[in-house]
Amino acid sequence: MTDTPWIKVSVVPKVLKEEHSARGVLVSYHVAPHDVPKAVRGGYDKSTDHFVIELRYLDCESFKSQKLDEYVTLRLGENSKRLLGIELNIKKFGVSRVGFMIDSESLKERAIEKLDNAVREFEKHNSPGGVQYGTAFQVVKNEQDKLMTESALVGA
Amino acid sequence: MVVIPFLIPLVNLVKRKIALPWFKEAQHEVLDLLRDAGFSRSPYKGTPLDHHRITLFRYQRFCWKRWPFFDAFLVPKLRSNHLTQKMDVVFRCPDTGESVEGIAGRAFRTGDTVSVVGLPDASSGDISESDIQEYADSTFVSADWVRENQPHARSYMGIPIRIGGRISWVLVVDSREANSEVALNRIAKRYSILFNPFMRFLENMP
């Protein structure tokens, strides 16, 4: 578990579908408030040696892990299948070292690249209409500079 | 073993009857705050309280108001303000999904916030058959249900409420105002702010 502070996010729930009738009735569907992340944080989990991004929603829920590839594991809500977290196996990134210092910029770039690839692959197999992952991934993307700081990535 | 299914609703009924008065008042207070967030300001200011209501429906596997009693239902438990407190409408939401009823059922089934605006006035006797069908199709009930209940509401919003990741409640806003999009958006926004105390109420509600 990480102990970094939560970053509050304010997301306007996305319109999913709108149906207009000829007589002027409008039926619309939005992402529900419980499916929109309210806060996000990132930190190094020393017990697993993974960099972990966690998302917080209105209600709490336990998670199940789903490994996407050797670098990325998703934490999905046990009941809702919402995205509750992303684990990045930083040690497997093969990042170059400058002396004894880790090249943090290259580490961050690799982390973002691996995450993007894994998310793209995951979204291909999880079509819209089920759980809405787009909003959660967008929150992580928007906040990636604050989440993936040098000290957070290497657990310093 | 046979009596156990009958004991559960009985125990729930007893718990409900002995719930502390302050607890129920607090629950009402939250619903009133939500209602006011949407409808106490312009352009709805000054309209009667019963014209814009918020009702909480609970998902449960038993309801004596509809036969067969053992199925899946969305049962009204609490309504904002002090008027129209008689809540008889129970919606069915079976596991098959296809035959879920009402805005509450639709929000439960999709897991999304569902809103409907611009409905025809179904409360008057001179509504046309095509308007009845339009109302029924847009609110996910049968035309017979509309004829029988003659609902006053002309716009709705259903918000599915998750507790521990499961949808176990649905909050339904109904308004006699056909064009209440502004108010519905205000309520949807305020819901997230008010939710933390609200969740504790729902978790402990008998």
Chai-1 contact restraints between the chains, C-beta under 6 A:
chainA,res_idxA,chainB,res_idxB,connection_type,confidence,min_distance_angstrom,max_distance_angstrom,comment,restraint_id
A,L16,B,D112,contact,1.0,0.0,6.0,A-B,restraint_1
A,R23,B,E134,contact,1.0,0.0,6.0,A-B,restraint_2
A,G24,B,G118,contact,1.0,0.0,6.0,A-B,restraint_3
A,V25,B,G118,contact,1.0,0.0,6.0,A-B,restraint_4
A,V25,B,L119,contact,1.0,0.0,6.0,A-B,restraint_5
A,V25,B,S138,contact,1.0,0.0,6.0,A-B,restraint_6
A,L26,B,V117,contact,1.0,0.0,6.0,A-B,restraint_7
A,L26,B,G118,contact,1.0,0.0,6.0,A-B,restraint_8
A,V27,B,V116,contact,1.0,0.0,6.0,A-B,restraint_9
A,V27,B,S138,contact,1.0,0.0,6.0,A-B,restraint_10
A,S28,B,S115,contact,1.0,0.0,6.0,A-B,restraint_11
A,Y29,B,D112,contact,1.0,0.0,6.0,A-B,restraint_12
A,Y29,B,V114,contact,1.0,0.0,6.0,A-B,restraint_13
A,H30,B,T113,contact,1.0,0.0,6.0,A-B,restraint_14
A,A32,B,D112,contact,1.0,0.0,6.0,A-B,restraint_15
A,A32,B,T113,contact,1.0,0.0,6.0,A-B,restraint_16
A,A32,B,P160,contact,1.0,0.0,6.0,A-B,restraint_17
A,P33,B,Y191,contact,1.0,0.0,6.0,A-B,restraint_18
A,P33,B,S192,contact,1.0,0.0,6.0,A-B,restraint_19
A,H34,B,R162,contact,1.0,0.0,6.0,A-B,restraint_20
A,L58,B,F195,contact,1.0,0.0,6.0,A-B,restraint_21
A,D59,B,R162,contact,1.0,0.0,6.0,A-B,restraint_22
A,D59,B,I163,contact,1.0,0.0,6.0,A-B,restraint_23
A,E61,B,G164,contact,1.0,0.0,6.0,A-B,restraint_24
A,E61,B,G165,contact,1.0,0.0,6.0,A-B,restraint_25
A,G77,B,G165,contact,1.0,0.0,6.0,A-B,restraint_26
A,N79,B,G165,contact,1.0,0.0,6.0,A-B,restraint_27
A,N79,B,R166,contact,1.0,0.0,6.0,A-B,restraint_28
A,S80,B,G165,contact,1.0,0.0,6.0,A-B,restraint_29
